[in-house]
Amino acid sequence: MFVPTLFWVDESSLQFKTPNEAQNVTYYCTDRVTANGGPTPDTCNPVSASDIATFQAGMQACFQAAVNQGLSIAITPHLDDGLGLGGWRNGLRFDPLEKYGDYSYVDFMLYPLADALNAVLQEDTEVDFGMQGEMSATVFYYPNSYIDIIPILRQRVLAGKPSSWSSNIRIGTSTNFNKLCGCVLVNLVDPSEYLSLYPAAFAPLKSEFDLNAIQQLYSDIDFIGISSYASNTPDFTIDKLESATYQFATEIASFGVDIPDLIFNQGKKLYWNEYGVGGGTNQNGQVPATTAAEAAATPFFGVFGTYACDTDPWQLCDGPNVNGPLSYLEYFFNMTVAYVNSGGKGSPDCPGCQYRTDGVFLWNDASWDFQALYPESTSSQGSYRIPFLVDLLNEHNSQVIGSSQQSSRSAGSTAGRRKMLRA
């Protein structure tokens, strides 16, 4: 999955903040320059036409490399805090069609991505184009804008291509699994506590939202993506891997959207487009878990920065020492493989399951990166690479690829139910 990451700047708030504080957009930018320590904000100059052209050319080169390898393309665009002041994209309220400064979100992010795809698209290229990633508030405050964007993106991606290619292009939304409006209980960390308090907290604000438009948006899209970071216990049962989906489905039902109906009756795909366990216990990214229970409770927290032995939650510097967090990580991914192989709801191998997933995309960054794909995941001290998990991932994906090839030749195969785990 490609996660193109650009930036927003909120000039109305120049102080460090908790990630869930309300954020607004003054302008967008593409190049954040990190301040040299202290309380000084980072700098990020307003985006220019030249910046957009450079971004589009870079993404086109990346997409071309994927096409050359015969890969499908999935896109989940992110916006990060351009001043580095701790803002989180999920609660960012912006109309994607409105200009903030000289450009709108579609101008500097979505249209360049669509045009880059168009330049490399082949007949057999499968595309899952998320209009945003882990940015929920913009979807629920401005659904009509996203409804308007869908046909424009599809037209730009397919411009000049045969109409028969259109079935390979899927456009969807990608949000967090909870805190969908970003307007209530935003600083609650525990997802279960949030869900229990949400109905009463949201009720007075419900009239602010265009429920018909939100329902129409979810009817118009081809797939639904969520960041799937469910809190669990170390000995969870297989159905608990659906906890994030359950919480998402329960919360979005307050907007009149029926997730089971969409995925089981209306043909929408459901993706877990961020997935994994970070092994952190605090949103500051500096405190590693020391027990399996801590790692299980907050999979959405990790440890940032270049790999270091003293902050490694998996304690890999001492060799194959299976400590509490590492033992949980192994259990978690073994259960994940079992879940995706089962197909979810209705499978005897998935007792209690009520949903399914059509794709799982691993979050590979910092302490989540057990494949050590990123340079900072390896240092002179060691690496986040965990060979037995890499082997598990590769073995599963190889079997899925082989089964999928066989299913194309053998009628009645159930191989299509199995899903790859992808970075």
N, C-alpha and C positions, 0 to 999 in steps of 0.2 A: 504494500500500500504506500502510495505517495502522500506525504503530509506537508504540502507546501506551507511554509510559515512566514507570514508577514506581520506587520505591527500596526497598532493604533496608538494614538497619543491623546490623552485627556489633560488638557492644560488647566482645567478647573480644579484639579487635585494634584498638587505637587509634593505630597507627603507620602511616606511609606504607609501601606495599608494592609489590612488582612485581605486574602485573596477574594473573599466573597463580598467585599464592599461594592456598592453601586458604581458602575463605570459608564462614562459617556465617551463619544468620539469627537475630538476637535478636528483631527485630520489623520490620514493614513500615511505610513512610511514603509520603506523596504530595508533600510540599513541602520540597525541599532548599534551605537557606539557605547561600549560599557565604560562607566565612570571608574576612576581609579580608587575604589574603596570609599569609605565614609558615607555620609548621608546624601551626597550629591546625586541627583537623578542621572540616568543615562541620557544620551541625546539621540534624536532620530529626526532627520529633516523631512519635510513634506515630500511625498512622492511626486516624481516628475514623469513626463512622457518617456524620457530616456530610461528611467528606472523600470517602467512597465515593459518597455521593449527588451531590456536585459533580462528581466524575469521570464518573459514569454520565451525568449530564445533558450534560456537555460532549461526550462521545463520541457521544451520541445526536444532538446537533446536527450533528456532523461527518458521521455516517453519513447523516443526512437530506439534507445538502447533496450527498453523493455520489449518493443515490437520485434526487434531483431532477434531476441531470444524466444520469441513465440509466446510471450507472457500476456496475461490479461492485465488490465490497468484499473486500479482502484484509487480514488482520490478523496482525501478528507482535508480540506483547507483549514488552517488554524490562523487565528490572530493572537499575538502575544502583546503584552504591555510594552510599548515602545520606550517608556521611560524607566523600565525595570523597577517599578515601585510596588510590585506584588499583586497587581490586578490579575484576575482570572477571567478568561474569555466567556465562561458560561453565563455570567450575569450581564454581559455587555449588551446594552440596548442600542441598536442601530437599525435604520431602515436600509436594506442593501441597495435600494435604488436612489437613495438621497445622496447628494454630494456633500461631503464634509471636507472643507477646503475645496480643492479643484476636482476631486475625483470621488466617485462612489465605490462601494465594495465590489459591485459588478465590473466597474471600469478597471480597477487595478488588480483584482483577483480572479473573478469567475470568467470574464470574457477572454483574458489572455490564456487561461487554462484551456478553454474551449477551442480557441484558435490554434493553440499548440497541438491539441489532440487531432484536430482536423488535418493538420499538416502531415501527420504520420499514420493516420488510421488506415488499416487494411480490412479486407472483407471479413476476416475471421477474428479481428480484434474485439475482445469483450471489454466493455468499459462500465464501471460503477462510479458515477460522478456524484459525490456528495457536495451539496451546496455550501456546507459548513461542517465543522468538526467540533464537537463538544461546546457548541455555542447555542444554548437553548433559548435564552431570552429573546434573541432576535427573531427566532422562528415563531414564538408564541405572541409576541407583540406586533409582528409585521407579516402575518401569514399571506395577506393579499399580494404583497410584493413578491414573495417566493412563488406564489401561484403564477404570477405574470412572467417570472424568470424562466420557469421550466421550458416552455416552448421555444423561447429565445435561445437558451443553451443548446437544446436539441438541434435547432436549426443551424447554429454556428458549428457544432461538432460535425454535422452531416452535410454541410454545404458542399455541393458539387459531387456528392457520393450517391451511388444507387440507393433507391428507396428501400431495397431489400436488406440493406445494412442496418436499418433503424432498430431492428429487434435486438441487436447486440449492445445498444446504448441504453443504460439504465441511469435514471436521475433520482436522487433521494435526499433525505434529510439525515443529518448525523448530529445527535444531541448527547447530553449527559443522560445517565439513567435516572436521575432525580433532580430536584431543584429546577424544574422546567421553566418556570416563569422568572426565576432568580429574584423573586419579590418577597418571599416570606422565609423565615427561619434559616437564613442563608449561612449563619455561622455554626449551625448544629453539625457536628461531625458524624455522629452515629446515624447511619441510614434508617435503621428501624425506628429509632426515636423520632427522626424527622417524619417518617411516614405516618406514625401514630398521631402526631400533632398537626400534620398538614391540613386535614379537612377543615378543622375549625379556624386555622390561621388563614386559609385561602378563601373561605366563604365570603368575607366582606369585600374581597377584591375581584371576585369572579366576573362581575358586571363590566369590568374594564376590558375584557377580552372578547374578540369577535369569534365566538364558538363555531358559527357556521363556516367561517373562512378557515379556521383551523381544521375542522373536519374535512372540508373540501381539499385542503392541501394534502392531508394524509391519504385521501382518495386518489389524488392525481399523481403522487410519486410512485416510483417503481420499487423502492426499497426503503427500509427503516434501519438506521444505524444508531447504536448506542455505545457509549463507553461503559463497559461491563466490569465494574469493580465491586462485586458484592462482598460485604463483610460475612465471615463465616467462623466456624469453630474448627479446631484441628481435625476432628473426626467427622466432618460433615458427610451426609449421604448424597448420592449423585444428583438428586432433584434440587439440592440447595445451590447447585451451579446456576440455576435459573433465578436466583434471588434478585439479581439486578433487573432481569427481564420482568419479573413479577412486580417489583417496585415501580419500574417505568410504566408498565401496563396499568397499575392501580392509580398512579398519579395522573396519567394522561386521560384516564377515564373521566376525570373531573372536568375535562374539556369536551367530553362527548365522543372521544375516539376509542374504538373497540379494537385493541391489538389482536386478540385471538381471531376475530372475524377477518381482519385485514390479512393475516398471514395464512390462515387455514381456508378461508372462503374466497378472498379477493385476489389471491396470488401474489401478495407483496412478499418480498424477501426480507428477512431479519438478520442483520449482521451485528456481531459483537466487534466493533471496529477499533476498540482499544481493550486490551485484555492482558492480565498478568498479575503478578504479585511483586510489589516493590521492596518489601522488607523494611519499611520505615514506620515510625510511630508518630511523626509530627510533620505538619505541613511545611516546616522550615527546611526539610530535606537534609537534616544533620544528625538525626537520632535513629540509629539502627535498632531493629527489633532484636531481642535477646531470647525470646521464647516462641514456640510455634503459635501460641494463642495470640501474641502481639502481631505476628506476621499475618495471621488469618483475619484479624479484626480490621486492619486498615491496609488493604492491598493497594489503595490509591495513593499511599504515601511511600516514598522511597528515600534513597540517599543520593544526593547530587554530587557532581564534581568528578574529577579523575579518580580512578580506582585507588584505594588505600586500604591496607590491611586492617587498621584500627577502626574503620567505619564500615567494613564489609559485613552486612547482616548475615551472609551465608558462611562466613569464617572459612574462606577457601585457602588462605595463605598457609594453613597447617596441613594441606593435603586433604585427602578424602575423609574429613572429620564430619560425620553427619550429625550436626547439632540440631537443636529444635527447629529454627527457621528453615534450614536446608531440608530437613526431613519433611516439613510441611510443604515446601515447594515441590518436592518430588511427588508427594501424595496428590497435590493439587493438579499437576499436569498429567499424572496417570489417570485421575478421575476425569479430566477434561477430554483426553483421548477416548475414554470409555463413553462419555456423553455424546461426543460428535459422531462416534461410530454407531451409537444406538439409534440416532435419528430423532430422539426426544419423545414427545407425547405419543402414546400408543405402543411404545416398544416395551416388551417384557424385560429388556435390559435397562430400562429407565423407570423403575417404579416411582410413582408420584409425580412424574414430570408432566407439565401442562403446556409447554411451548416447544420450540425447536430453534436452532440457529442455522442459517444458510451459509455462514462463513465466520471464521474467527481470525482476527488480525492481532498479533502480539505487539505489545508496546515495548519497543527495544530502545531504551534510553536509561542511562545511569544504572542503578542497581536492578532495574527490570531486565536488563540486557544480558540474559544468560547465554546468548549466542556470541556476545562480544563483537557486535557488528560495528559499533562506533569506536573511534580512536580513544576516547577518554575512558572506555571500559577496560583498557589494558594500560598498565604502567610498568615501571621497573620493579614495583613491589609484587605484581601479580595481575590477575584478570578476573572479571566476572563470568568468564566462560565456564560452563558446567557441562563437561563432556557427556555424561550419561543423559542429561536432558536434551542436548543437541541430538544425540543418537535417537532418543525417543521421538523427537520431532521429525527427524529425517526419515526414520523407519515408517512412521505413520503416513507422512506425505507420499513416500514412495509407493506404499500399498494403495493409497487412494488413487494416485495417478495410474498405477497398473490396473486397478479395478475399473476405473473409468474408461480406460482404453478397451478393456474386455467387454464392458457393458455396451459399448458402441457396436460390438459384434455379436452380442448374445442377448436375445430378447428375454425379458423377465428378470434381468439382474437387479439386485437391490443396491448395487454399488453407488448409485447416484445419491443415496441417503448419506453417505459418508462425506465429510467435509475436511478440507485441508486446514492446517494451522499455519498462517502466513505472517510474515513480518510486515 
